[in-house]
Amino acid sequence: MSEAERRTLSEIESRLADEEPGLASALVAGKPRHPVLSYALVGIFTVLGVLLLFLGAFGPALASLGFGAILMLMRGYTWR
């Protein structure tokens, strides 16, 4: 990144921090403060996927479990 681009980025960041401090801090943190909704959605899709597996609907079950996994990855959870 060139020096001019760094100055422009710094200016944009400082203006954002001045005008919208809440948004700026949320962007710096990278994650919402209350992750309850996303964890609840992961739980619901996981339970639904397991239930559908027991009922024999393999396609929708895999879709539900996959969507739950995608939500976990979007939250920043890793399986390491």
Summary of the structure (lengths in Angstrom):
residues: 80
radius of gyration: 19.6
end to end distance: 31.9
largest distance: 60.2
contacts: 174
relative contact order: 0.10
helix: 79%
strand: 0%
